[in-house]
Amino acid sequence: MLHLPAMTKHEMPNETGDKSRGSNAPQPVRSLREWLDHLAARDRLAVIKPNANLRFELAAYAKRLDGVRATVFPQPGGHPMPVVSGLVSDRAWIAEAMAVEPGEVLARFQDAALHPIACEETKSAPVQEVVHRQVDLVKQLPLPTHNEHDGGPYISAGLMIVRNPKTGKQNVSIHRCQLAGPNRLGVLLLPRHTHAFFEMAEESGKPLDAAIVVGVDPLTLLASQAIAPIDFDELEIAGALQGRALPVVKCLTNEVRVPAEAEIVIEGRFLPGVREMEGPFGEFPQYYSDPAKRHVMEVTAVTHRKDAIFHTIVGGGLEHQLLGAIPKEATLINSLRRNFSNVIDVHLSPGGVMRFHLFVKIKKRQEGEAKNVMMGAFAASFDLKQVIVVDDDVDIHNPSEVEWAVATRFQADRDLLIVPDSQNSKLDPTTRDGVGAKMGIDATKPLASPEMTFKRIRVPGEETIDVADTLKRSGTNWRDALKS
């Protein structure tokens, strides 16, 4: 179980999973279709011309509109199944999906992780309306190729669900899956829980049952990225975020349970002792990962809704980055506050691809504390490459503010921390197979400095003055204004 503090001011679901908020209060989003309606009603959904090419053209449109509008592609490449992308490419959109204010997103996610809701199994489900036991992924799904040098078409927004071979407990995560044949996928498994489950199965010479779920609501997508202990089913966090027991259904060809209201499920198994070439693929650091021999998933069935929608995430885009950033921020702030109660906020910066660079805001209590905070952050996430600690008067969501703090409060000979030869992300091309250096910057002001030395300049009334009338008259001829 995650040991996270309940920090949201909103009421939690009751035992039946029903929300105890008023009927007129905003409610969390529970389906992909509901979310598309929400975006469309706010002019954040662009419908692209029919027959956009699945090779590059679809990704080009999605990337051009990244962070501005989600995209819908009717009949992509002539395929009858539409494609959507860019569903959660803005932090404020995620807050709306949760039905909270933007500043409450991390607290709401922490709260859901602390109060998971067990799933509710059903016998039939919309996601099993159409069943393909003779699998041909090219014919049955619109698989796009995103970047110029990608190794081929990819499933990039699929929730990979596997079961612990020893305990039966599920794990949910997202992995890139490259088309390798009509019923074959090459999958990158990094050294996390899915990989651990596969190793258990492979040691006994058995395949690992798996399912890839494509087309879920944004909260289930977000929950899949939770940094939870092994044998903790992230679908229960999704239920807590939605305020209900998430409906699930058993796969037709294995024992995996999948969200019943999803759009598509790809059932299969990871083959023991089999590795095949996968890659390159454009990843979140904005570079290609090298091709290598990876794990292989054999597909045993494809099921989907009658009018299914395929979701794709363009590698390195805002949707890709934000889905990983928010759960990681929630984990980092919780970990840091266990040891440093004066940590106010954390932010994985866009310039640091929302994985490698962390800004931490603290209410400084004593000298040297910032370096301890840095080490605590590095210990909490091996992906971190740089941590900058600032005072409570700095807006860590504004990169210019953080840069200003470094420029005016940091001296390299006393405020710099370097940790050589430490574990980093294997997707950072500057590392040696994931081994590299970490850097911490103490950009806090000295506690004992004279009051005026680090006092920020301020014009009284600047924040509250009403400039609306002035802006309305900005086109007035200045000579006429002086005469009046």
N, C-alpha and C positions, 0 to 999 in steps of 0.2 A: 504494500500500500504506500502511496506517496504521502510523505509527512509535510503537507503544505498548510499554511495558516488560512483560515476562512477570512477573507478580507473584503468581500463584496458587500455592499449595503443592501443588495436586492435579496428578497426572500428566496429560500431554496425550495425545490419541488417537495411536495408532500409524498407520503409513501406510495401513492398511486401513480406518481409521476406527473400529476396535474400541477400547473402553475398556480401559486397562491396570489399572484398579482391580480390587479383589477382587470376586468374584461376589456377595458379601453386602453390598457397599457400595451406598448409594443411587445410582441412575442418573438422568441427566437425562430429562425428559419429552420424548416424541417425537411425540405426537399430541394433538389436542383431546380425543378420547374417553378416552385414558389420563389426561389432566388432570381431566376431569369425574369419573372414578372416584376419583382421588386426593382431590378436594375432598369428594365424597360420603362417603368412608370416614372423613373427619375432621369430619363434620357442618358443612360449609361450603357446602353446595349445597341451595338451597330450590327445590322443585318447586311452581310456582304453579298455581292452578286453571286448567283448560282454558278456551280461548276468551277469554283476556284481550284487551281491545281494543288493536289496533295503534296507535291514536291516543291517546297520552298514558298510558293505563292501564298498559301494559307498562313504560314508562319510570318511572312512579310507583313500581311495585313494586321495580324495579331500584335506584332511587335511595334508597328507604327502607332497603334492605338493603346499601347500598354499604359495602364494607369489612368487612362481617360475614359475608355469604354471597353466593356467586354465585347466579344465578337461571336456572331453566329454565322455558320457557313452552310447554306442549303445545298444539297447534292454535290458535295465536294468531290472533284474528280469524277463526277457522274455517279457516285455512290448514293443510294437512296437514304442512307443514315446521315443526318446532319452532325456537324462538329461545332463545339463551343470552346472558347479559350478566354483567358484573362478574367476569370470569375472573381478573384479576390486580389486584385492588383493595387489596392489602396488600403492603408491601415484603417481609415474611417469606415470603409465598406465592411470590414470585418466586425467593427463595433456595431454597426447596424444589424448584421446577421445575428449577433449575440443579443441584440436589444439592450445595449448599454451605451454609455457615453464613451468617447475615444479614450479618455483617461482611465477608464475602468476595465479595459480589455485584459490586462495582465492579471488583475485581481479576480476577474470572472473566470479566467482560465484556471488559475490556482484553485479557486473554490470548486470548480467542476472536478478537478483532479483529486481533491480531498473528499468529495462526496459523489463518487461514481454511482451510476444506477445500472443494475444488472439488466442485460438484454432480455427481451421477451420473444421466445421462439414461436413461429407460426408454421402451419403446414403448407400453405400456398402463398405465392408472392407475385407481384407484378414483374419482378425481374426474371421470372421463369415462365413468362407467357409464351415465349418462342424458345425452342430447344434445338440446338445443332449438335448431334452426336458424331456426325461426319464433319470433322473440323477442317475448314480452309479459311484461315484468318484474313487472307487478302480479299477474298470474296465477301466474307461475312462482316468485316469491320473496315472503316475508312482510316487506314493507318498513315499518318503524315510523316514526311521527312522534313526536318526543320532547318538545319544549318548546312552550309555548303559542303563540309567534309564529313558529315555524319555518316556512319557506316551503313545506314539504311533506314527504313521506317521504324518508328519507336512508339511504344505505349509509354507515355511519360507521366500520366496523371492517374495511374491505377493504384488502388490500395492493395498491397500484397498482404494476404492473411494466411498465416500458417499456424499449425498446432504443435505444441511441445510433444514430441513422441513419447515422453515419459509421463507427463502430467495431464496432457490434453488441453492445457491452457493455451489461449490464442495470443498471437502478436500481430499488430497492424503497423504497416510502414509503407513507404513509397520507394520503389526501385525502378530504375530505367530498364526497359525490356525491349530488346531489339528483335525484330522479325528475322528468324533464321530458317524458316520453312513453313509449309502450310499449317503444321501443328507443333511448331518448335520456336522457343524464345531463348535468346541469350540474355542473362540477367546479371547485373553487377550486385553482388552481396558484399557490403562492407562489414567489418568485424563488429556486428551488433547482434540483436536477438534473433533475427531471421537466420543469420549465418550460424549462430550457436545451435539452433534447432536442427539446421541441416547437418551440422557435424555430428549431432547425436544420432540422426537417422543413418548417415553414411557409415558411421562406425559399426552399426549393426547390419550394414549391407542392404538397407531398405531405402526406397524413395521417400521423400517428404511431401505429403499432400499440401496443396496450396490452391489459392484462388486469387485472381486479380479482379478487383471491383472497379469499374469505370463509370463515372457519372453519379456522384453523391452530392449532398448539400455541403456548403462551405464549412459548417461546424464539424462534420464528420471528417472532412479533409484535414482540418486543423488538428483535431484530436489524434489523427494518425501520426502526427509529428511529436506527440508528447514524449518527453524523456522520462519514462516510467521504469520501474523495476521489472526484471524478467518475470514472466507468468502474470503480467497485468494486462488485461484486455483493454486496449484503447477504445474499443466500441462502447465501453461503459462510461468513459469520459465524454464521448459523443452524446450519449443519452443524457448525461447531466447537463451538458451545454444546451441541449434541446429542451430539457425539462420533462423528460419522459423516458420510459423503458424503450430503447431502440428496438424496433421489430427486426428479427433476423430469421433466416431460413436456412436449412441444411442444403448443401450442394447435392447435386444428383449423382456425382461420381466419387465423392469422398465425404469425410466427416466435417469439413470446414463449414462454419456458420457465417453467412454474409448478410449485409443489410438488405432487407426484403424490398425496400422501396428504391433501390439503386436502378440504374439504367441497364448495365451490362455486367455479367460475370464470366470470367474466363477460368474454367476449372482445369486443374492439372496436377502435376507432381514434378519435383526436382529429382533428377536422375543421379543416383550415387555413382561416383567414380567417373563421371563424364564432365569434360570441360571442352568448350569450343570457343572460337574467336568471336569477340564482341567489341564494338567500337570502331573508330572514335565516335565521341558524342560531345556536343557543346554543353558544358556544365555551368553551374552557378558562378564560378570565378571568372566567367567570360572567356574561357579557353577550352580547347578540346582535351579530353582525357585520352590517353594512349590506348590503342587496341591491345587486347590481351585475351588469354584463354579464361573464360568465365563459366559460371554455373549454367546449367541448361534445364529449362522447364518444358516438359512435354505436355501439351494441351489435350485434355480428354473430352471436353465439351465446352460449348459456348451457349449461354442463355441470355435473353434480354427481353425488354418490353417490346410490344408490337410496334411502337413508334419511338424506339430508343434514340437517345442522344449520346454521342461520343464526346468525351472531354479530353482535351490535350493541353499540356503545359509546355510553353516554349522555354527551353533551357536558358537559364540566366536572366529571364524576365522578372518583373516585380512579383508576379504570382508565385513563381518558383521561390524567390527569396523570402517573401513575407510568410509563406506557409511554414517555413522552417524557423524564421526569426522569432515569431511571437511565442511559441511554446518554449523555445530555448531561453528567451528573455525571462519568461515566468519561472523557469527552473533556476536561472542564474540569480535573480533577485531573491528568491527564496533561500538558496544556498548561502548567499552573502549575508542576508539578514540574520541567519542563525548565529553567525559569529560577529557581525558588525551591525548592531541595531540602528546605527546612524546612516545606513545606506538608504537614500531617498528614492532613487530611480536608476534604471539601466536602459541602455539603448544600443542595439546592434546596428551600426551605421550603414546606410546604402553604399557609401564609397568603399566600405570594407566587405562588400557583397553580403551583408547581413549575416555573416558567419565569423569572419576573421577579426574584426575590430569592434571592441566594446567600449562605450562611454559609461562611466559610473559617476553619479552625483552623490556627494556625501555632506553631512554636517560635521565638519572636521572637529575633532576633540583633542588630538595630541599629535605632535610631530612624529613622522615615520609611519603613521597609520595608513596612509595611502598605499605604501608599498605592501603592507599586509593585505589590503583589499585586493591589490593586483594579484598576489600569489593565491589568494582564495578564489579569484575568478579563474585563473589558469588551472587550478586543481578541479574546478567544477566543470570545465569543458575543454577537452584537448584541442578542439577546433580553433580556439582563440589564439591569435597571433600577436595582437596588440591590445593593450588596455590603457585607457586614459582616464585618470581620476580627477574630477573637478569639484569646485565648491558649490554650495547650494544656490548661488546667485547666477549660475550658468545654465542656459537652456540646452540640454544635451540632445534635443531633437533638431537643433539648428547647428549644422556643421561649422558655420562661420563663428558662432559663439564658442565652440570647443576649440577651434583653431586660435581664436583670440586669447583664450585662457592659456593655451600652450605658449603663445608668443609673449605673453606678459607675466606669466607666473612660473615658468619652467626654466631651469638651468641644467644642461646635460651632465655637468660634472657631479651634481649632487642629487638630481631628481630622476635619473634614468636607471631602470632595472633591465638587465639582459639575462635571459636564461638560455644558454646554448644547448644544442643537441637534445631537444625535448620532443615529445610526441605532438605532432600536428596533423592537419588533414592531409590525406593522401591525394586529394584533388587540388592541393596547392602546388603548382608546377615548380616552385622554387625549392621544395623540400627534396630530401633524398629518401624516397619511398615513405613519406610521412614523417621524417625526422628533420627538425629545423629549429630555429631560434624563436624565442618569444621576447617581446619588448613591452615594458611598462613605463608610463610617463606620469609623474606626479605634477599635475598642473593646478595644485591648490596653493593658496597664498600662505605664507608663514603666520602662525598664530601670534607671535610676539612682535610683529612689524608695527611701526607707527600707524595710527589710525588712518591718516590721509594718504599713505603710500600706495595702498591697494584699493582705495575707495573709488568706485566707478563714478564717472561724471554723469550728471543727470540734470536735465532742464525741468524745473518744477512745473507741473501741469501738462507736460508733454503727453502723458498717457490718457488724459481725460478731456483734453481740449476738443471741441466739436469743429471739424474742418469741412463738414458737408456743405455748408453754405458757401465757403470759400471756393470749393471745387466747382460748385455750380456757376460761380461767377468768373471762372478762370479764363473764359474766352472774352471777357470785357476788355475794350481798348483801355490801356493804362492811362493814356492822356485824358480820356473822358472821365475815368474814375477819379483822377486827381482834381478835376474841376468840380465834381459833384459835392 
